Amino acid sequence: MTQQIEKRPSDDLSHWGKDSALSADAAQPVIHDMDMIMDLPVRVMIELGRTKMPLGDLMSVQNGGVIELDVEAGEPLNLVVNGCLIAQGEVVIVDDRYGIRLTDIISPSERLRKSKN
């Protein structure tokens, strides 16, 4: 039994995510196999605040020293995934561990707008 393989240019991704048994209606793209990307690792960071200071000042900080951040008490924390702000929230404690309760999820269009600034 011989199987024919359709050759396509390497940059032709039009077949990706489409099942040959389904119609090739371009207005209705088919997304499947999302499970393939669900195990990809991402870097998740909760950001309390930031500051800018001379290296000399940072090097002189000792135990008990305080570094002032650019946020006020009560402001939300930032949830940053792979360097992109995804949401904001507040600190919670769950079973003696810190966590974050999301209070505002940033829309994809807002993320795109903020990334251009």
Wavefront OBJ file of the C-alpha trace (Angstrom):
o trace
v 0.000 0.000 0.000
v 1.418 3.354 -1.036
v 0.485 6.622 0.610
v 0.821 9.895 -1.234
v 2.011 12.894 0.711
v 0.940 16.327 -0.382
v 3.934 18.649 -0.549
v 3.463 22.193 0.655
v 5.958 25.011 1.014
v 7.456 25.097 4.517
v 5.936 28.528 5.186
v 2.425 27.380 4.215
v 0.564 27.058 7.503
v -2.922 27.175 6.019
v -3.511 23.522 6.868
v -2.560 23.939 10.553
v -5.465 23.340 12.921
v -7.773 22.062 10.199
v -9.127 18.548 10.038
v -9.174 17.112 6.531
v -12.612 15.632 7.241
v -14.048 19.101 7.885
v -14.857 21.694 5.257
v -12.087 24.141 4.445
v -14.312 27.160 4.993
v -11.868 29.996 5.697
v -14.544 31.954 7.581
v -14.827 29.150 10.147
v -11.281 28.260 11.274
v -11.097 25.053 13.287
v -8.978 25.062 16.439
v -8.084 21.740 17.985
v -5.186 20.168 19.803
v -4.996 23.102 22.234
v -3.851 20.533 24.764
v -0.494 20.587 22.978
v 0.275 24.060 24.320
v -1.348 23.762 27.736
v 1.806 22.246 29.271
v 4.160 24.960 27.996
v 5.914 26.621 30.938
v 5.447 30.365 31.445
v 7.124 32.709 33.913
v 4.527 34.064 36.368
v 5.509 36.975 38.599
v 3.545 38.974 41.144
v 4.877 42.516 41.238
v 4.440 44.538 44.408
v 6.141 47.666 43.103
v 9.295 49.140 41.629
v 11.845 51.793 42.387
v 14.939 53.287 40.842
v 17.979 54.060 42.949
v 21.725 54.502 42.572
v 23.766 51.313 42.894
v 25.716 52.834 45.789
v 22.503 53.309 47.796
v 21.438 49.745 47.079
v 24.828 48.379 48.136
v 24.611 50.240 51.453
v 21.259 48.681 52.470
v 21.652 46.516 55.568
v 19.390 44.128 57.486
v 16.337 46.051 58.626
v 16.810 48.670 55.906
v 13.748 49.814 53.967
v 13.513 50.387 50.230
v 10.574 52.599 49.293
v 8.536 51.467 46.277
v 6.576 53.510 43.738
v 3.142 52.275 44.907
v 0.925 53.392 47.749
v -0.457 51.045 50.392
v -3.663 49.428 49.185
v -2.835 49.658 45.470
v -3.284 46.410 43.513
v -0.453 44.027 42.759
v 0.418 43.224 39.142
v 0.234 39.691 37.721
v 2.889 39.551 35.002
v 3.214 36.534 32.671
v 6.304 36.328 30.455
v 6.843 40.063 30.948
v 3.272 41.048 30.017
v 0.798 42.554 32.507
v -2.177 40.163 32.538
v -4.166 41.128 35.645
v -4.178 43.003 38.937
v -5.235 41.814 42.336
v -4.856 41.856 46.092
v -2.807 39.786 48.513
v -4.538 36.876 50.234
v -3.257 34.233 52.623
v -4.250 30.619 51.963
v -3.018 27.911 54.354
v -0.083 30.046 55.572
v 0.969 30.911 52.000
v 0.613 34.142 50.083
v -1.611 34.285 47.016
v -3.313 36.836 44.826
v -7.049 37.358 44.336
v -7.557 38.737 40.830
v -9.659 41.879 40.810
v -9.068 43.118 37.246
v -8.105 41.037 34.211
v -6.533 43.141 31.476
v -8.248 42.708 28.085
v -6.101 41.570 25.141
v -6.630 44.912 23.360
v -5.539 46.836 26.468
v -2.453 44.586 26.819
v -1.529 45.334 23.216
v -2.011 49.082 23.757
v 0.147 49.055 26.914
v 2.894 47.024 25.243
v 3.309 49.718 22.565
v 4.012 52.404 25.209
l 1 2 3 4 5 6 7 8 9 10 11 12 13 14 15 16 17 18 19 20 21 22 23 24 25 26 27 28 29 30 31 32 33 34 35 36 37 38 39 40 41 42 43 44 45 46 47 48 49 50 51 52 53 54 55 56 57 58 59 60 61 62 63 64 65 66 67 68 69 70 71 72 73 74 75 76 77 78 79 80 81 82 83 84 85 86 87 88 89 90 91 92 93 94 95 96 97 98 99 100 101 102 103 104 105 106 107 108 109 110 111 112 113 114 115 116 117
